[in-house]
Amino acid sequence: MKVLIAHGRYRSAAPSGENRVVDAEAQLLASAGHQVDRFERHSDDIATWSLPRRAALPLSSVRSREAREALERRLLETRPDVVHVHNTFPTLSPSVLLACRDHGVPVVATLHNYKLLCASGDFFRDGRPCHDCADGALLPALRRGCYRGSSALTAPVSLGLAVNRSTWRDLVSAYVFISASQRRLMAGLGLAGERSFVKHNFVAAAPASHGTEHAVLYVGRLDEAKGIRLLQRAWDQFALRRPDSSLALRIVGGGPLSEEVERWAGARESVEFVGHVAPERARSLLGSAAAVVVPSEWEETFGLVAVEAMAAGVPPIAPARGSFPELITSGRDGVLFGPGDPDSLADCLLRVDRDRPAFADLGRAARETWHRRFRPEVGLERLEEIYRYAIAHPVGPTPQTWVGSGATGAGRRGSS
């Protein structure tokens, strides 16, 4: 198939799991023989824009004539069978869906977060999950300034949700949710059930864990939603219960709480603050850990770090909410703890400390789970299935065959 991937890339200063997933899918499709083209805009470029263009960004994030026209030119050049849309905010806007409609190209859209209902994209507010806008309401976010803590910045985001709701409902042939829990939480969008699919993210093979160190690892962004403060409280409770334990905690990553976490770690001999490291170093630390702790406070749409641990044969420890209960079978290939409960997480740490052989067994089972459910070949098969559905069931104008297309049952174009 000829696939055009449309994605607004997140800032490089804030490492994005979504960027990684998009890149991995593109590479996987190309390696399988599909013709892959990419239509991207980079948030890093916003800083180089003229002042008037930057000032217009709140409105152009709702509808962008520039992005629409640029995609139309690309569609005529590449004549894809399907366009796979990922992030459109703020540099692409849902105008890319209008371009695909006008040229009769089926769209597959992966929803990586909760952005089509929640202004902040995470259903998380004041340190806990929030579903006040899950039914499609817009006023709660406006009143609270949920986008970057500002009502003024939230207003265009909410405007975009209102203006483009029917665009998302009517112009996408197949929706991809990255977990069943995400699909349930976003039921308020009212998307057609027959066009809604669940496709878990995949993770590439990793060297099998050598599990040589009596340590647990946290790797991820250091902010409240990711649960780093919950982990701190749980570790302190664990240390009180087992003051003579040799179990260590290593913290890899950065974010708005970096200085706070580094100070906290510096006051505890059992904790090492590693900070930002190269991916190769992160993989090495992961492979040597007895377990990986993923203490998220928000309802993760997909726990990528947990599955990366499973790929390496390291058992994940995660809360029993969001996507984690469908990724992890507690007691078989990982451990689930009570959401938001530092006592429950501390109990898990005690288990790691007291029963190393049991966690080695969990790690071996975790790698088997990855091989069965989350390896690239499984993801490719599901993605191809969704593309075939979208091509066979286009919405909007009836597509026509591209002039000169050699693809059977594909290569589509409508009157513009």
JOURSUL-V181670 format. One record per residue. N is the residue number from 0. SS is DSSP state (H for helix, E for strand, - for the rest). PSI is psi in radians with two decimals (NA if undefined). BURIAL is + if it has 9 or more other ideal C-beta (glycine too) atoms within 8 Angstrom, else -. Layout:
BEGIN
n = {N,N}
ss = {SS,SS}
psi = {PSI,PSI}
burial = {BURIAL,BURIAL}
END
This chain:
BEGIN
n = {0,1,2,3,4,5,6,7,8,9,10,11,12,13,14,15,16,17,18,19,20,21,22,23,24,25,26,27,28,29,30,31,32,33,34,35,36,37,38,39,40,41,42,43,44,45,46,47,48,49,50,51,52,53,54,55,56,57,58,59,60,61,62,63,64,65,66,67,68,69,70,71,72,73,74,75,76,77,78,79,80,81,82,83,84,85,86,87,88,89,90,91,92,93,94,95,96,97,98,99,100,101,102,103,104,105,106,107,108,109,110,111,112,113,114,115,116,117,118,119,120,121,122,123,124,125,126,127,128,129,130,131,132,133,134,135,136,137,138,139,140,141,142,143,144,145,146,147,148,149,150,151,152,153,154,155,156,157,158,159,160,161,162,163,164,165,166,167,168,169,170,171,172,173,174,175,176,177,178,179,180,181,182,183,184,185,186,187,188,189,190,191,192,193,194,195,196,197,198,199,200,201,202,203,204,205,206,207,208,209,210,211,212,213,214,215,216,217,218,219,220,221,222,223,224,225,226,227,228,229,230,231,232,233,234,235,236,237,238,239,240,241,242,243,244,245,246,247,248,249,250,251,252,253,254,255,256,257,258,259,260,261,262,263,264,265,266,267,268,269,270,271,272,273,274,275,276,277,278,279,280,281,282,283,284,285,286,287,288,289,290,291,292,293,294,295,296,297,298,299,300,301,302,303,304,305,306,307,308,309,310,311,312,313,314,315,316,317,318,319,320,321,322,323,324,325,326,327,328,329,330,331,332,333,334,335,336,337,338,339,340,341,342,343,344,345,346,347,348,349,350,351,352,353,354,355,356,357,358,359,360,361,362,363,364,365,366,367,368,369,370,371,372,373,374,375,376,377,378,379,380,381,382,383,384,385,386,387,388,389,390,391,392,393,394,395,396,397,398,399,400,401,402,403,404,405,406,407,408,409,410,411,412,413,414,415}
ss = {-,E,E,E,E,E,E,E,E,-,-,-,-,-,-,-,H,H,H,H,H,H,H,H,H,H,H,H,H,H,H,-,-,-,E,E,E,E,E,E,E,E,H,H,H,H,H,H,-,-,H,H,H,H,H,-,H,H,H,H,-,-,-,-,H,H,H,H,H,H,H,H,H,H,H,H,H,H,-,-,-,E,E,E,E,-,-,-,-,-,-,-,-,-,H,H,H,H,H,H,H,H,-,-,-,E,E,E,E,E,E,-,-,-,-,-,-,-,-,-,-,-,-,E,E,-,-,E,E,-,-,-,-,-,-,-,-,-,H,H,H,H,H,H,-,-,-,-,-,-,H,H,H,H,H,H,H,H,H,H,H,H,H,H,H,H,H,H,H,H,-,-,-,E,E,E,E,-,-,H,H,H,H,H,H,-,H,H,H,-,-,-,H,H,H,E,E,E,-,-,-,-,-,-,-,-,-,-,-,-,-,-,-,-,E,E,E,E,E,-,-,-,-,-,-,-,-,H,H,H,H,H,H,H,H,H,H,H,H,H,H,-,-,-,-,-,-,E,E,E,E,E,-,-,-,-,-,H,H,H,H,H,H,H,H,H,-,-,-,-,E,E,E,E,E,-,-,-,H,H,H,H,H,H,H,H,H,-,-,-,E,E,E,E,-,-,-,-,-,-,-,-,-,H,H,H,H,H,H,H,H,-,-,-,E,E,E,E,E,-,-,-,-,H,H,H,H,-,-,E,-,-,-,E,E,E,E,-,-,-,-,H,H,H,H,H,H,H,H,H,H,H,H,H,-,H,H,H,H,H,H,H,H,H,H,H,H,H,H,H,H,H,H,-,-,H,H,H,H,H,H,H,H,H,H,H,H,H,H,H,H,H,-,-,-,-,-,-,-,E,E,-,-,-,-,-,-,-,-,-,-,E,E,-,-,-}
psi = {2.72,1.99,2.25,2.12,2.17,2.15,2.30,1.89,2.47,2.85,2.44,-0.39,-0.33,1.56,2.31,2.15,-0.54,-0.75,-0.74,-0.72,-0.77,-0.80,-0.74,-0.69,-0.73,-0.77,-0.70,-0.78,-0.77,-0.71,-0.41,0.05,0.03,2.64,2.02,2.24,2.71,2.36,1.86,2.68,2.57,2.20,-0.45,-0.50,-0.29,-0.64,-0.38,-0.09,2.76,2.78,-0.78,-0.66,-0.69,-0.67,-0.52,-0.08,-0.73,-0.65,-0.66,-0.34,-0.35,-0.88,2.23,1.94,-0.68,-0.82,-0.69,-0.82,-0.65,-0.68,-0.65,-0.73,-0.70,-0.65,-0.71,-0.54,-0.77,-0.40,1.10,2.80,-0.53,2.55,2.20,1.92,2.32,-2.05,2.33,-0.09,2.30,-0.04,-0.39,-0.84,2.80,0.02,-0.40,-0.50,-0.63,-0.66,-0.74,-0.68,-0.81,-0.40,0.19,0.54,2.17,2.52,2.31,2.26,2.12,2.20,1.81,-0.33,-2.77,0.38,-0.47,-0.14,-0.54,2.21,-0.62,-0.23,0.03,0.01,0.81,2.26,2.43,0.70,0.17,2.81,2.50,2.25,0.44,-0.41,0.18,-0.32,0.12,0.03,2.60,-0.49,-0.67,-0.75,-0.69,-0.77,-0.64,-0.13,0.92,-0.43,1.92,0.47,0.39,2.18,-0.62,-0.69,-0.48,-0.52,-0.89,-0.52,-0.81,-0.65,-0.76,-0.70,-0.72,-0.80,-0.64,0.09,-0.80,-0.52,-0.81,-0.63,-0.59,-0.33,0.25,2.21,-0.50,2.23,2.36,2.00,2.51,0.04,2.73,-0.59,-0.67,-0.76,-0.71,-0.78,-0.39,0.35,-0.44,-0.24,-0.43,0.59,2.60,2.19,-0.65,-0.27,0.12,2.20,2.66,2.17,1.88,2.59,2.65,2.84,2.36,2.77,2.56,2.68,2.46,2.50,2.43,-0.12,0.76,-0.23,2.50,1.33,2.64,2.68,2.39,2.25,2.13,-3.04,2.45,1.50,3.04,-0.73,-0.58,-0.13,0.34,-0.61,-0.62,-0.75,-0.70,-0.81,-0.74,-0.71,-0.71,-0.67,-0.75,-0.78,-0.59,-0.65,-0.58,1.18,-0.38,0.16,2.57,0.02,2.33,2.71,2.22,2.39,2.05,2.27,-3.07,3.05,-2.96,-0.36,0.26,-0.84,-0.73,-0.80,-0.68,-0.70,-0.78,-0.81,-0.68,-0.39,0.10,2.10,-0.46,-0.06,2.33,2.11,1.92,-0.63,-2.75,2.37,2.86,2.67,-0.64,-0.70,-0.70,-0.73,-0.65,-0.78,-0.70,-0.77,-0.38,-0.03,2.67,-0.49,2.74,2.24,2.18,1.47,0.57,2.37,-0.45,2.94,1.54,2.29,-0.51,2.22,1.43,-0.74,-0.67,-0.72,-0.58,-0.68,-0.76,-0.68,-0.52,-0.01,0.49,2.23,2.34,2.59,2.08,2.83,2.64,1.08,3.00,-2.48,-0.26,-0.71,-0.37,-0.22,-0.61,2.31,1.85,2.28,-0.15,-0.89,0.29,-2.99,2.35,2.42,2.93,2.19,2.29,0.21,1.80,-0.54,-0.77,-0.72,-0.68,-0.64,-0.71,-0.72,-0.64,-0.69,-0.72,-0.76,-0.67,-0.39,1.26,-0.72,-0.66,-0.67,-0.48,-0.68,-0.74,-0.68,-0.73,-0.71,-0.60,-0.73,-0.63,-0.70,-0.78,-0.80,-0.64,-0.57,-0.47,0.14,2.82,-0.67,-0.62,-0.75,-0.69,-0.78,-0.75,-0.71,-0.76,-0.68,-0.75,-0.72,-0.78,-0.67,-0.83,-0.72,-0.63,-0.31,1.06,2.62,2.85,-2.68,2.56,2.13,2.69,2.83,2.34,2.46,2.18,0.04,2.40,0.01,2.42,2.16,0.28,-2.89,1.42,2.65,2.48,3.00,2.42,NA}
burial = {+,+,+,+,+,+,+,+,+,+,-,-,-,-,-,+,-,+,+,+,+,+,-,+,+,+,-,+,+,+,-,-,-,+,-,+,+,+,+,+,+,-,+,+,+,+,-,-,+,-,-,-,-,+,-,-,+,+,-,+,+,+,+,+,-,-,+,+,+,+,+,+,-,+,+,-,-,+,+,+,+,+,+,+,+,+,+,+,+,+,+,+,+,+,+,+,+,+,+,+,+,+,+,+,+,+,+,+,+,+,+,+,+,+,-,+,+,+,+,+,-,+,+,+,+,-,-,-,+,+,-,-,+,+,-,+,-,+,-,+,+,+,-,+,+,+,+,-,-,-,+,-,+,+,+,+,+,+,+,+,+,-,+,+,+,-,+,+,+,-,+,+,+,+,+,+,+,+,+,+,+,+,+,-,+,+,-,-,+,-,+,-,-,-,+,+,+,+,+,+,+,+,+,-,-,+,-,-,+,-,+,-,-,-,+,+,+,+,+,+,+,+,+,+,+,+,+,+,-,+,+,+,+,+,+,-,+,+,+,-,-,+,-,-,+,-,+,+,+,+,+,+,+,-,+,-,+,+,-,-,+,+,-,+,+,-,-,+,-,+,+,-,+,-,+,-,+,-,-,-,-,+,+,-,+,+,+,+,+,+,+,+,+,+,+,+,+,+,+,+,+,+,+,+,+,+,+,+,+,+,+,+,+,+,+,+,+,+,+,+,-,+,+,+,+,-,+,+,-,+,-,-,+,+,+,+,+,+,-,-,-,+,+,+,+,+,+,+,+,+,+,+,+,-,-,-,-,-,+,+,-,+,+,+,+,+,+,+,+,+,-,-,-,+,+,+,-,+,+,+,-,+,+,+,-,+,+,-,+,+,+,-,+,+,+,+,-,-,+,+,-,+,-,-,+,-,+,-,-,+,+,+,+,+,-,-}
END
